Amino acid sequence: MEGTWSFGLAILVVALAGTAAVASNRLSERTRVPAPAFFLVVAAVAVDVFPGLRELSTATVQDVVTVALVVLLFQGGMDLGWRRFRPEARAILVIGVLGTFATAGLLAVAAHTLLGLDWRPALLLGTALAPTDPAVVFSVLGRRRITGRAGVLLPGESGANDPVGIALMAGLLGSSGGALGTAGHTAVLFVQEMVVGAVLGAAGGWALKWLMRRVALPAEGLYPLRTLAGAFAVYGLATVAHGSGFLAVFVAGILLGDVRAPYKREIERFHTALGSLGEVVAFAVLGLTVPLWTFTAEGAWQDGLILAVLLALVVRPVVMAVLLWRMRMSLGERAFLAFTGLKGAVPVLLGSYVVSSQVADADRLYDIVFVVVVFSVVVQGSLVPTVARWCRVPMRSVELEPWALGVRLRDRPEGVVRHVVAEGSPADGAAIEELDLGEDTWISLVVREGRLLAVSGSTRLRRDDEILLLTGDDDETCARLFTTHPT
């Protein structure tokens, strides 16, 4: 019975910690400090208060965070979807791949010059700090969502540069010998991981799409579990094949984002909730790996703050200015993207890989990474709403909608499609009777600001209106009326 009591106490503590983590999102909304910052800092303080927490091994932390990242990347890919990704694919690949290399290189030069690190540790540090985390940005913005190109490029960049950063780190840690040999080995391993990951991710996404559409299950609750199991299968297969499992799950998620399949809404809600849990777990567990008392002794605070300020005010803006200068975007959107390269769980995970590999100055590098991430999340993250307002970045407010109206059908409802009126689209400000919908298409439902509208020919649509169409025509033709495309 003593064991049962101890287990119950452990469950109680974990449950209370989880409740506090969820409640911290309200505190984040009021203070504009991203919720992940609370998880990270509180966990780091807990290590000093309860020394027993230090027994958590680095390997265990890496495994837990890897599982969380698989969930987050898959959910992020589904949220992005193929329709949003396709027009911006080139831009996402440019800033996600070239931006990662450029950021890592410039940070390596800074670490070597300003901190006195040898070139290999400096390059490892730059690589660890290159990936971004837009989840922190959206955590600060709360119920406001970025629209336009920036709203696609931010999550797309992170989904691309997380696997790129991880693959680059794997190549650097696995290399040995001179500079030329290191560069060659890293390049070969990087290309292999990217190609294998992308191919298996696409194949896995198509396989999951076929299963979701064709293979029925006996209970509703099994559909989200099948998708989750499929995501981990894609990751495992790509990893075993020496590819990037993280890129594979991101690609698979993108391909499933717009799929029409049974219980798709339930699948999306399940993965959204699981993604929130993954974010909490990843930041909390990573925070347990850094006792705060070590920073003063090793001087990580000073080194970390120097790199953090340099990264936020010089390196990131320079890289984004070069990569975005030919893209058709407003100056405000460019400035906002340059500022919002916030760091999150992946840099700390990459820092733990350095520690596991027993690289020279590994502990110092890890502590510097932690300081940079805390600065990025707390200081930069808190300024995101202000910068967004200064840059006049297009955003829309999203109110919570706790009530749902739905109809269950046994067979797939052919010809039923849903659109959201985009700003500047032909439907924005137009009356329904003015739209060229065709003879076999009509609008059956309009939801505005969470409320149903009585639909008639004179009803004027506005941006962010949710439209339910019944159509016998090609949906692509109707979609042009409600969406805009980058020019």
C-alpha positions as CSV (number, residue, x, y, z in Angstrom):
1,M,0.0,0.0,0.0
2,E,3.0,2.3,0.6
3,G,3.8,2.0,-3.1
4,T,0.2,2.9,-4.1
5,W,0.4,6.0,-1.9
6,S,3.7,7.1,-3.4
7,F,2.3,6.6,-6.9
8,G,-0.8,8.6,-6.1
9,L,1.3,11.4,-4.7
10,A,3.4,11.5,-7.9
11,I,0.2,11.5,-10.0
12,L,-1.2,14.4,-7.9
13,V,2.0,16.4,-8.3
14,V,2.1,15.9,-12.1
15,A,-1.6,16.7,-12.4
16,L,-1.2,20.0,-10.5
17,A,1.9,20.9,-12.5
18,G,0.0,20.2,-15.7
19,T,-3.0,22.3,-14.5
20,A,-0.6,25.2,-13.7
21,A,1.0,24.8,-17.1
22,V,-2.3,25.1,-18.8
23,A,-3.4,28.1,-16.6
24,S,-0.1,29.8,-17.5
25,N,-1.6,30.5,-20.9
26,R,-3.9,33.0,-19.3
27,L,-1.0,34.6,-17.5
28,S,0.8,34.7,-20.8
29,E,-2.1,36.5,-22.4
30,R,-2.0,39.2,-19.7
31,T,1.8,39.7,-19.4
32,R,2.7,39.1,-23.1
33,V,5.4,36.7,-21.9
34,P,5.1,33.4,-23.9
35,A,3.8,30.5,-21.9
36,P,6.8,28.3,-22.9
37,A,9.0,30.8,-20.9
38,F,7.2,29.9,-17.7
39,F,7.7,26.1,-18.4
40,L,11.4,26.6,-19.1
41,V,12.3,28.9,-16.2
42,V,10.2,27.2,-13.6
43,A,11.6,23.8,-14.5
44,A,15.2,25.3,-14.2
45,V,14.4,26.8,-10.8
46,A,12.9,23.4,-9.7
47,V,16.2,21.7,-10.4
48,D,17.9,23.9,-7.8
49,V,15.1,23.6,-5.2
50,F,14.7,19.8,-5.7
51,P,18.2,18.3,-6.5
52,G,16.6,14.9,-7.1
53,L,15.3,16.1,-10.4
54,R,18.9,16.2,-11.7
55,E,18.8,12.4,-12.0
56,L,17.0,12.7,-15.3
57,S,19.5,11.5,-17.9
58,T,20.3,13.4,-21.0
59,A,19.3,10.4,-23.2
60,T,15.9,10.3,-21.5
61,V,15.4,14.1,-22.1
62,Q,16.4,13.7,-25.7
63,D,13.9,10.8,-26.2
64,V,11.0,12.7,-24.6
65,V,11.7,15.9,-26.5
66,T,12.0,13.9,-29.8
67,V,8.6,12.4,-29.2
68,A,7.1,15.9,-28.5
69,L,8.7,17.3,-31.6
70,V,7.3,14.6,-33.8
71,V,3.8,15.5,-32.5
72,L,4.5,19.3,-32.9
73,L,5.9,19.0,-36.4
74,F,3.1,16.7,-37.6
75,Q,0.4,19.0,-36.2
76,G,2.2,22.0,-37.6
77,G,2.2,20.5,-41.0
78,M,-1.5,19.6,-40.9
79,D,-2.3,23.2,-39.7
80,L,-0.3,24.6,-42.7
81,G,-1.8,22.3,-45.3
82,W,-0.9,21.8,-48.9
83,R,-3.0,24.6,-50.3
84,R,-1.3,27.2,-48.1
85,F,2.1,25.7,-48.5
86,R,2.2,25.3,-52.3
87,P,2.2,29.0,-53.3
88,E,4.9,29.8,-50.7
89,A,7.0,26.6,-51.2
90,R,9.9,28.3,-52.8
91,A,10.0,31.1,-50.2
92,I,9.8,28.7,-47.4
93,L,12.6,26.5,-48.7
94,V,14.8,29.6,-49.3
95,I,14.5,31.0,-45.8
96,G,14.2,27.5,-44.1
97,V,17.3,26.0,-45.7
98,L,19.5,28.8,-46.8
99,G,18.5,30.9,-43.8
100,T,19.5,28.2,-41.5
101,F,23.0,27.8,-43.1
102,A,23.5,31.6,-43.2
103,T,22.4,32.1,-39.6
104,A,24.6,29.2,-38.3
105,G,27.6,30.6,-40.2
106,L,27.3,34.2,-39.0
107,L,26.8,33.0,-35.4
108,A,29.8,30.8,-35.7
109,V,31.9,33.8,-36.8
110,A,30.6,35.8,-33.9
111,A,31.2,33.1,-31.3
112,H,34.7,32.6,-32.6
113,T,35.5,36.3,-32.7
114,L,33.7,37.5,-29.6
115,L,33.7,34.5,-27.3
116,G,37.1,33.0,-28.2
117,L,35.7,29.6,-29.1
118,D,37.5,27.3,-31.5
119,W,35.9,27.0,-34.9
120,R,34.3,23.6,-34.4
121,P,32.6,24.5,-31.1
122,A,31.6,27.9,-32.6
123,L,30.0,26.2,-35.6
124,L,28.2,23.7,-33.3
125,L,26.9,26.6,-31.3
126,G,25.7,28.5,-34.4
127,T,24.0,25.4,-35.7
128,A,22.2,24.8,-32.4
129,L,20.8,28.4,-32.4
130,A,19.8,28.6,-36.1
131,P,16.3,26.9,-36.0
132,T,13.2,29.0,-35.0
133,D,10.0,28.4,-33.2
134,P,6.9,30.3,-34.3
135,A,4.8,28.5,-31.7
136,V,6.2,31.0,-29.3
137,V,5.1,33.9,-31.5
138,F,1.5,32.6,-31.7
139,S,1.5,32.0,-28.0
140,V,2.2,35.7,-27.4
141,L,-0.3,36.9,-30.0
142,G,-3.0,34.9,-28.3
143,R,-6.3,35.1,-30.2
144,R,-4.8,37.2,-33.0
145,R,-3.7,35.4,-36.1
146,I,-1.3,36.7,-38.7
147,T,-2.7,36.8,-42.2
148,G,-1.0,37.4,-45.5
149,R,2.3,35.9,-46.5
150,A,3.9,36.3,-43.1
151,G,1.2,34.0,-41.6
152,V,2.4,31.2,-43.9
153,L,6.1,31.9,-44.0
154,L,6.5,31.9,-40.2
155,P,5.2,28.3,-39.5
156,G,6.6,27.1,-42.8
157,E,10.1,28.4,-42.0
158,S,10.1,26.6,-38.6
159,G,8.8,23.4,-40.0
160,A,11.6,23.4,-42.6
161,N,14.5,24.7,-40.5
162,D,14.0,22.4,-37.6
163,P,14.8,19.3,-39.6
164,V,17.5,21.2,-41.4
165,G,19.2,22.3,-38.2
166,I,19.0,18.8,-36.7
167,A,20.4,17.2,-39.9
168,L,23.2,19.7,-40.0
169,M,24.1,19.1,-36.3
170,A,24.1,15.3,-37.0
171,G,26.5,15.8,-39.8
172,L,28.9,18.0,-37.8
173,L,28.9,15.7,-34.8
174,G,29.5,12.7,-37.0
175,S,32.4,14.2,-38.9
176,S,36.1,14.0,-38.0
177,G,39.3,15.1,-39.6
178,G,40.2,18.3,-41.4
179,A,38.0,21.1,-42.4
180,L,37.6,19.8,-46.0
181,G,36.7,16.4,-44.8
182,T,34.3,17.7,-42.3
183,A,32.5,19.9,-44.9
184,G,32.3,17.0,-47.4
185,H,31.0,14.5,-44.8
186,T,28.5,17.0,-43.5
187,A,27.2,17.9,-47.0
188,V,26.7,14.3,-48.0
189,L,24.9,13.4,-44.7
190,F,22.7,16.5,-44.9
191,V,21.6,15.8,-48.5
192,Q,20.9,12.2,-47.7
193,E,18.8,13.1,-44.7
194,M,16.8,15.7,-46.5
195,V,16.2,13.6,-49.6
196,V,15.3,10.4,-47.8
197,G,13.1,12.3,-45.3
198,A,11.2,14.2,-48.0
199,V,10.6,11.2,-50.2
200,L,9.5,8.9,-47.3
201,G,7.4,11.8,-45.8
202,A,5.6,12.2,-49.1
203,A,5.1,8.4,-49.4
204,G,3.9,8.2,-45.9
205,G,1.5,11.1,-46.3
206,W,-0.1,9.5,-49.4
207,A,-0.4,6.2,-47.6
208,L,-2.0,7.8,-44.6
209,K,-4.3,9.7,-46.9
210,W,-5.4,6.4,-48.5
211,L,-6.0,4.8,-45.1
212,M,-8.0,7.8,-43.9
213,R,-10.3,7.8,-46.9
214,R,-10.6,4.1,-47.7
215,V,-10.3,2.0,-44.5
216,A,-13.1,2.3,-42.0
217,L,-12.7,1.7,-38.3
218,P,-15.3,0.4,-35.8
219,A,-15.1,3.4,-33.4
220,E,-14.7,7.2,-33.8
221,G,-12.0,7.4,-31.2
222,L,-9.7,5.1,-33.3
223,Y,-9.3,7.5,-36.2
224,P,-7.1,10.1,-34.4
225,L,-5.1,7.3,-32.9
226,R,-4.5,5.7,-36.3
227,T,-3.2,9.1,-37.6
228,L,-0.9,9.5,-34.6
229,A,0.5,6.0,-35.0
230,G,1.0,6.7,-38.7
231,A,3.0,9.8,-38.0
232,F,5.3,7.9,-35.7
233,A,5.6,5.2,-38.2
234,V,6.7,7.7,-40.8
235,Y,9.3,9.2,-38.4
236,G,10.6,5.7,-37.5
237,L,10.8,4.5,-41.1
238,A,12.7,7.7,-42.2
239,T,15.1,7.5,-39.3
240,V,15.9,3.8,-39.8
241,A,16.5,4.6,-43.5
242,H,19.0,7.3,-42.4
243,G,16.8,10.1,-43.4
244,S,15.3,13.1,-41.4
245,G,12.4,11.7,-39.5
246,F,11.4,15.2,-38.5
247,L,11.2,16.4,-42.1
248,A,9.3,13.3,-43.0
249,V,6.5,13.9,-40.4
250,F,6.3,17.6,-41.4
251,V,5.9,16.7,-45.1
252,A,3.3,14.0,-44.2
253,G,1.4,16.5,-42.1
254,I,1.3,19.1,-44.9
255,L,-0.1,16.5,-47.4
256,L,-2.9,15.6,-44.9
257,G,-3.8,19.1,-44.0
258,D,-6.4,19.6,-46.7
259,V,-7.6,16.0,-47.0
260,R,-11.3,15.4,-46.8
261,A,-11.7,12.3,-44.8
262,P,-14.1,10.8,-42.2
263,Y,-13.7,12.3,-38.8
264,K,-11.2,14.9,-40.1
265,R,-12.4,17.5,-37.6
266,E,-12.0,15.1,-34.7
267,I,-8.5,14.2,-35.9
268,E,-7.5,17.9,-36.1
269,R,-8.8,18.7,-32.7
270,F,-6.9,15.6,-31.2
271,H,-3.6,16.6,-32.7
272,T,-4.0,20.3,-31.7
273,A,-4.5,19.3,-28.1
274,L,-1.6,16.8,-28.3
275,G,0.6,19.5,-29.8
276,S,-0.2,21.8,-26.9
277,L,0.8,19.0,-24.5
278,G,4.0,18.3,-26.5
279,E,5.0,22.0,-26.2
280,V,4.5,21.9,-22.4
281,V,6.4,18.6,-22.0
282,A,9.3,19.7,-24.3
283,F,10.0,23.0,-22.5
284,A,9.5,21.6,-19.0
285,V,11.8,18.6,-19.5
286,L,14.5,20.7,-21.2
287,G,14.3,23.2,-18.3
288,L,15.2,20.4,-15.9
289,T,18.6,19.9,-17.6
290,V,20.0,23.3,-16.6
291,P,20.5,24.2,-12.9
292,L,20.6,28.0,-12.7
293,W,23.5,28.0,-10.3
294,T,26.0,27.0,-13.0
295,F,25.6,30.1,-15.0
296,T,27.3,32.5,-12.6
297,A,30.3,30.2,-12.2
298,E,30.8,29.6,-15.9
299,G,30.0,33.0,-17.3
300,A,27.2,31.7,-19.5
301,W,25.0,34.7,-18.8
302,Q,27.4,37.2,-20.3
303,D,28.2,35.1,-23.4
304,G,24.6,34.1,-23.9
305,L,23.3,37.7,-23.7
306,I,26.0,38.9,-26.2
307,L,25.0,36.3,-28.7
308,A,21.3,36.8,-28.1
309,V,21.4,40.5,-28.7
310,L,23.6,40.0,-31.8
311,L,21.3,37.4,-33.2
312,A,18.2,39.5,-32.6
313,L,19.5,42.8,-33.9
314,V,22.1,41.9,-36.4
315,V,22.3,38.3,-37.7
316,R,18.7,37.5,-38.2
317,P,17.8,40.9,-39.8
318,V,20.7,40.7,-42.2
319,V,19.9,37.2,-43.2
320,M,16.2,37.9,-43.8
321,A,17.0,41.2,-45.6
322,V,19.1,39.3,-48.1
323,L,16.7,36.4,-48.6
324,L,13.5,38.4,-48.7
325,W,14.6,41.4,-50.8
326,R,13.2,39.9,-54.1
327,M,9.9,38.7,-52.6
328,R,6.9,40.9,-53.0
329,M,6.1,41.8,-49.4
330,S,5.5,45.1,-47.6
331,L,8.4,46.6,-45.7
332,G,6.5,46.0,-42.4
333,E,6.1,42.3,-43.1
334,R,9.8,42.0,-43.9
335,A,10.7,43.8,-40.6
336,F,8.3,41.6,-38.6
337,L,9.7,38.4,-40.1
338,A,13.2,39.6,-39.4
339,F,12.4,40.2,-35.7
340,T,10.3,37.1,-35.0
341,G,13.0,34.5,-35.5
342,L,12.4,33.3,-31.9
343,K,14.1,30.3,-30.5
344,G,12.4,27.4,-28.7
345,A,12.8,23.7,-27.8
346,V,14.9,22.6,-30.8
347,P,18.0,24.7,-30.0
348,V,18.1,23.3,-26.5
349,L,17.7,19.8,-27.9
350,L,20.6,20.4,-30.3
351,G,22.6,21.7,-27.4
352,S,22.0,18.4,-25.5
353,Y,23.3,16.5,-28.5
354,V,26.6,18.5,-28.2
355,V,26.8,17.5,-24.5
356,S,26.1,13.8,-25.3
357,S,28.9,13.9,-27.9
358,Q,31.4,15.1,-25.3
359,V,32.6,18.0,-27.4
360,A,35.1,20.3,-25.9
361,D,33.4,23.1,-23.9
362,A,30.1,21.2,-24.3
363,D,28.7,22.3,-20.9
364,R,29.5,26.0,-21.7
365,L,27.9,25.7,-25.1
366,Y,24.7,24.2,-23.6
367,D,24.4,26.9,-21.0
368,I,24.9,29.6,-23.7
369,V,22.1,28.0,-25.8
370,F,19.8,28.0,-22.8
371,V,20.5,31.7,-22.1
372,V,19.9,32.7,-25.7
373,V,16.6,30.8,-25.8
374,V,15.4,32.3,-22.5
375,F,16.3,35.8,-23.8
376,S,14.5,35.1,-27.1
377,V,11.4,33.8,-25.5
378,V,11.0,36.3,-22.7
379,V,12.4,39.5,-24.1
380,Q,11.8,39.2,-27.9
381,G,8.6,37.3,-27.3
382,S,7.2,40.0,-25.1
383,L,7.8,42.6,-27.8
384,V,6.2,40.7,-30.6
385,P,2.7,42.3,-30.3
386,T,4.3,45.8,-30.2
387,V,6.5,45.1,-33.2
388,A,3.5,43.6,-35.1
389,R,1.6,46.8,-34.4
390,W,4.5,49.1,-35.5
391,C,5.0,47.0,-38.7
392,R,1.2,47.0,-39.4
393,V,1.3,43.3,-40.0
394,P,-2.2,42.2,-41.1
395,M,-3.9,40.1,-38.4
396,R,-7.3,39.0,-37.5
397,S,-8.9,38.3,-34.1
398,V,-10.0,34.8,-33.5
399,E,-12.6,34.4,-30.7
400,L,-13.1,31.1,-29.0
401,E,-16.0,29.1,-30.4
402,P,-17.0,26.5,-27.7
403,W,-20.2,25.5,-29.5
404,A,-20.3,23.5,-32.7
405,L,-23.1,22.8,-35.2
406,G,-22.8,19.6,-37.2
407,V,-24.6,16.9,-39.0
408,R,-23.5,13.3,-39.0
409,L,-23.7,11.5,-42.4
410,R,-22.9,7.9,-43.2
411,D,-21.4,8.7,-46.6
412,R,-19.0,11.4,-47.7
413,P,-21.0,14.6,-48.5
414,E,-20.1,15.2,-52.1
415,G,-20.1,18.7,-53.3
416,V,-20.0,20.3,-49.8
417,V,-17.0,22.6,-49.3
418,R,-16.0,25.2,-46.8
419,H,-14.2,28.5,-47.4
420,V,-13.1,31.5,-45.4
421,V,-13.4,34.9,-47.2
422,A,-9.9,36.3,-47.5
423,E,-9.3,40.0,-47.4
424,G,-9.1,41.4,-50.9
425,S,-10.8,38.4,-52.5
426,P,-13.6,38.9,-55.0
427,A,-16.1,37.9,-52.4
428,D,-14.9,40.5,-49.8
429,G,-17.6,43.2,-49.7
430,A,-19.6,41.6,-52.5
431,A,-23.3,40.6,-52.3
432,I,-24.0,36.9,-52.8
433,E,-26.1,37.6,-55.9
434,E,-23.1,39.5,-57.4
435,L,-20.8,36.4,-57.3
436,D,-20.4,34.2,-60.3
437,L,-21.0,31.0,-58.5
438,G,-22.5,29.1,-61.5
439,E,-26.0,27.5,-61.8
440,D,-25.2,24.5,-59.7
441,T,-23.6,26.3,-56.7
442,W,-25.2,28.1,-53.8
443,I,-24.2,29.3,-50.4
444,S,-26.1,27.4,-47.7
445,L,-24.5,28.7,-44.6
446,V,-22.6,31.9,-43.5
447,V,-21.0,32.2,-40.1
448,R,-19.8,35.7,-39.0
449,E,-18.0,36.3,-35.7
450,G,-19.3,33.1,-34.4
451,R,-22.9,33.7,-35.3
452,L,-25.1,32.3,-38.1
453,L,-26.5,34.7,-40.7
454,A,-29.8,34.5,-42.5
455,V,-28.6,34.1,-46.1
456,S,-30.2,35.9,-49.1
457,G,-29.0,37.2,-52.4
458,S,-28.5,40.7,-50.9
459,T,-26.3,39.4,-48.1
460,R,-22.9,41.1,-48.3
461,L,-19.9,39.0,-47.4
462,R,-17.0,40.2,-45.3
463,R,-13.4,39.0,-44.7
464,D,-13.2,36.1,-42.2
465,D,-16.8,35.0,-43.0
466,E,-17.0,31.2,-43.0
467,I,-18.9,30.0,-46.0
468,L,-20.5,26.5,-46.6
469,L,-21.1,25.8,-50.3
470,L,-23.1,23.2,-52.0
471,T,-21.7,22.8,-55.5
472,G,-21.7,20.5,-58.4
473,D,-18.9,22.4,-60.2
474,D,-15.2,22.3,-59.8
475,D,-14.3,23.6,-56.3
476,E,-11.1,25.3,-57.7
477,T,-13.3,27.7,-59.7
478,C,-15.3,28.6,-56.6
479,A,-12.2,28.8,-54.4
480,R,-10.8,31.7,-56.4
481,L,-13.8,33.8,-55.4
482,F,-12.9,33.5,-51.7
483,T,-9.1,33.4,-51.7
484,T,-6.2,35.6,-52.8
485,H,-2.9,34.5,-54.1
486,P,0.5,36.1,-53.7
487,T,1.5,38.4,-56.6
